[in-house]
């Protein structure tokens, strides 16, 4: 889910409606991929690869794909620098 920021929540007069809107804002942050990915870290080095060899798999290939995927998630995409 994309993070939602409702700027005018403070202008809502009904306390129940305001509470519901704040809950929506809070829930949208729970599934932010960048927040989830940033909880992961790795040690050591690996060669970035986005090709999983399923014909004759190796542990090194699977680890490199997973590490690359986590790094891509941290950046917000495979082709983003930050």
Backbone as JSON, one array per atom type, in Angstrom:
{
  "sequence": "XXXXXXXXXXXXXXXXXXXXXXXXXXXXXXXXXXXXXXXXXXXXXXXXXXXXXXXXXXXXXXXXXXXXXXXXXXXXXXXXXX",
  "N": [[0.84, -1.18, 0.0], [0.53, 2.19, -0.79], [2.0, 4.89, 0.97], [-0.06, 7.09, 2.76], [-0.84, 10.47, 3.24], [-2.85, 12.56, 4.87], [-3.55, 15.72, 4.67], [-5.5, 17.51, 5.6], [-6.64, 16.45, 7.93], [-6.71, 17.53, 10.5], [-8.61, 19.5, 10.24], [-11.04, 18.3, 10.29], [-14.07, 18.1, 11.96], [-15.63, 16.2, 13.34], [-14.89, 13.95, 15.86], [-14.8, 11.13, 15.67], [-14.63, 10.65, 12.91], [-12.22, 11.97, 12.4], [-10.47, 10.37, 13.92], [-10.73, 7.96, 12.52], [-9.63, 8.69, 10.03], [-7.01, 9.24, 10.81], [-6.26, 6.7, 11.57], [-6.26, 5.42, 9.1], [-4.12, 6.76, 7.88], [-2.04, 5.89, 9.58], [-2.12, 3.1, 9.15], [-1.37, 2.94, 6.51], [1.34, 3.24, 6.59], [2.29, 0.91, 7.61], [2.86, -1.06, 5.76], [4.94, -0.25, 4.15], [7.26, -0.75, 1.75], [9.9, 0.17, 1.69], [10.42, 0.72, 4.39], [10.19, -1.85, 5.45], [12.24, -3.24, 4.05], [14.5, -1.86, 4.89], [14.97, -2.88, 7.38], [16.52, -5.05, 7.05], [19.85, -6.33, 6.74], [23.12, -7.01, 5.41], [26.14, -8.9, 5.44], [29.47, -9.13, 4.2], [30.44, -9.69, 0.74], [28.92, -9.64, -2.49], [27.98, -10.5, -5.84], [25.96, -8.47, -7.71], [22.97, -9.67, -9.03], [20.17, -10.31, -11.06], [19.13, -12.54, -12.05], [17.85, -15.59, -11.56], [19.03, -18.76, -11.47], [17.28, -21.36, -12.31], [17.47, -23.76, -13.58], [19.9, -25.15, -13.03], [20.37, -24.74, -10.03], [22.32, -22.87, -7.62], [23.53, -22.37, -4.32], [25.0, -20.04, -3.94], [24.13, -18.44, -6.1], [21.39, -18.12, -5.48], [21.58, -16.74, -3.04], [22.85, -14.39, -3.9], [20.88, -13.32, -5.61], [18.81, -12.89, -3.76], [20.05, -11.03, -2.0], [20.5, -8.94, -3.8], [17.85, -8.33, -4.44], [16.91, -7.4, -1.94], [18.54, -5.13, -1.62], [17.67, -3.65, -3.84], [15.02, -3.18, -3.07], [15.47, -1.56, -0.84], [16.42, 0.73, -2.08], [14.21, 1.48, -3.43], [13.67, 0.56, -5.92], [14.98, -1.16, -8.81], [16.5, 0.42, -10.5], [17.1, 2.76, -9.24], [19.11, 5.16, -7.54], [19.13, 5.95, -4.89]],
  "CA": [[0.0, 0.0, 0.0], [1.27, 3.44, -0.82], [1.83, 5.7, 2.18], [-1.07, 8.14, 2.6], [-0.78, 11.59, 4.17], [-4.06, 13.36, 4.74], [-3.15, 17.02, 5.21], [-6.6, 18.24, 6.24], [-7.25, 15.68, 9.02], [-6.93, 18.42, 11.63], [-9.77, 20.35, 10.0], [-12.26, 17.51, 10.45], [-14.67, 18.41, 13.25], [-16.14, 14.99, 14.0], [-13.75, 13.21, 16.43], [-14.77, 9.76, 15.16], [-14.12, 10.71, 11.54], [-10.8, 12.32, 12.49], [-9.76, 9.18, 14.4], [-10.71, 6.99, 11.42], [-8.67, 9.15, 9.04], [-5.67, 9.04, 11.37], [-5.99, 5.26, 11.51], [-5.92, 5.12, 7.71], [-2.75, 7.24, 7.69], [-1.13, 4.99, 10.29], [-2.11, 1.78, 8.51], [-0.66, 3.0, 5.24], [2.79, 3.17, 6.85], [2.66, -0.42, 8.09], [3.29, -1.92, 4.67], [5.84, 0.49, 3.29], [8.33, -1.66, 1.37], [11.2, 0.72, 2.08], [10.58, 0.5, 5.83], [10.42, -3.29, 5.67], [13.55, -3.62, 3.51], [15.58, -1.25, 5.68], [15.21, -3.67, 8.58], [17.45, -6.11, 6.69], [21.23, -5.95, 6.43], [23.94, -8.16, 4.99], [27.58, -8.73, 5.61], [30.2, -9.78, 3.11], [30.25, -9.13, -0.59], [28.24, -10.5, -3.46], [27.83, -9.91, -7.16], [24.55, -8.22, -7.97], [22.36, -10.38, -10.15], [18.71, -10.38, -11.05], [18.82, -13.76, -12.8], [17.87, -16.79, -10.72], [19.26, -19.95, -12.29], [16.42, -22.43, -11.81], [17.81, -25.0, -14.26], [20.86, -25.81, -12.14], [20.53, -23.71, -8.99], [23.38, -22.95, -6.62], [23.27, -21.55, -3.14], [25.59, -18.71, -4.16], [23.24, -17.67, -6.98], [20.17, -17.78, -4.74], [21.94, -15.71, -2.07], [23.12, -13.15, -4.63], [19.6, -12.79, -6.07], [18.11, -12.38, -2.58], [20.73, -9.82, -1.54], [20.22, -7.91, -4.79], [16.45, -7.96, -4.27], [16.79, -6.57, -0.74], [19.15, -3.82, -1.91], [16.76, -2.95, -4.75], [13.88, -2.72, -2.26], [15.93, -0.44, -0.01], [16.54, 1.9, -2.93], [12.9, 1.82, -4.0], [13.61, 0.08, -7.3], [16.24, -1.69, -9.34], [17.27, 1.41, -11.26], [17.22, 4.01, -8.48], [20.41, 5.25, -6.87], [18.94, 6.11, -3.44]],
  "C": [[0.88, 1.23, 0.0], [0.96, 4.25, 0.43], [0.9, 6.87, 1.88], [-0.85, 9.2, 3.66], [-1.98, 12.47, 3.89], [-3.82, 14.69, 5.44], [-4.27, 17.67, 6.02], [-7.27, 17.47, 7.37], [-7.56, 16.58, 10.21], [-8.14, 19.33, 11.47], [-11.09, 19.62, 10.18], [-12.8, 17.71, 11.86], [-15.11, 17.18, 14.02], [-14.96, 14.16, 14.53], [-13.66, 11.78, 15.93], [-14.22, 9.71, 13.73], [-12.63, 11.03, 11.54], [-9.98, 11.12, 12.92], [-9.66, 8.12, 13.29], [-9.7, 7.39, 10.35], [-7.23, 8.98, 9.53], [-5.28, 7.57, 11.35], [-5.61, 4.84, 10.09], [-4.49, 5.57, 7.42], [-1.75, 6.28, 8.34], [-1.01, 3.63, 9.63], [-1.34, 1.81, 7.21], [0.84, 2.9, 5.43], [3.23, 1.77, 7.24], [3.21, -1.31, 7.0], [4.17, -1.2, 3.68], [7.05, -0.4, 3.01], [9.7, -1.14, 1.78], [11.45, 0.53, 3.57], [10.88, -0.96, 6.13], [11.82, -3.67, 5.22], [14.69, -3.05, 4.35], [15.85, -1.97, 6.99], [16.22, -4.79, 8.32], [18.84, -5.55, 6.44], [21.98, -7.21, 6.01], [25.39, -7.85, 5.3], [28.27, -9.49, 4.49], [29.9, -9.11, 1.78], [29.53, -10.15, -1.47], [28.2, -9.75, -4.79], [26.35, -9.71, -7.43], [24.09, -9.0, -9.19], [20.85, -10.41, -9.96], [18.22, -11.58, -11.84], [18.97, -14.95, -11.87], [17.98, -18.0, -11.63], [18.44, -21.1, -11.73], [16.72, -23.77, -12.48], [18.82, -25.8, -13.46], [21.22, -24.82, -11.04], [21.74, -23.97, -8.09], [23.0, -22.05, -5.46], [23.81, -20.14, -3.33], [24.71, -17.85, -5.05], [21.99, -17.23, -6.25], [20.44, -16.67, -3.72], [22.17, -14.38, -2.76], [21.82, -12.51, -5.12], [18.83, -12.19, -4.89], [18.73, -11.08, -2.08], [20.49, -8.66, -2.51], [18.79, -7.41, -4.65], [16.27, -7.05, -3.06], [17.39, -5.19, -0.97], [18.27, -3.0, -2.85], [15.56, -2.39, -3.98], [14.27, -1.54, -1.4], [16.04, 0.85, -0.81], [15.21, 2.34, -3.52], [12.77, 1.41, -5.45], [14.97, -0.33, -7.8], [17.11, -0.62, -9.98], [17.35, 2.76, -10.55], [18.52, 4.0, -7.72], [20.27, 5.41, -5.36], [17.56, 5.67, -3.05]]
}
